[in-house]
């Protein structure tokens, strides 16, 4: 996944968490967003970014 796709799916996960109908769904989507945030930071580091962008999952 390229960076744009990672940012996109991260944002979709945040939106889904915000609109979740249950606490369980909210936790699931927020967890997925956190995973994408970690992937974004890891990819930024691998590309030589000295200080990766802090991406919040909620």
Buried (B, 14 or more C-beta within 10 A) or exposed (E): EEEEEBBEBBEBBBEBBEEBEEEEEBEBBBEBBBBBBEBBBEBBEEEEEEEBEEBEBE
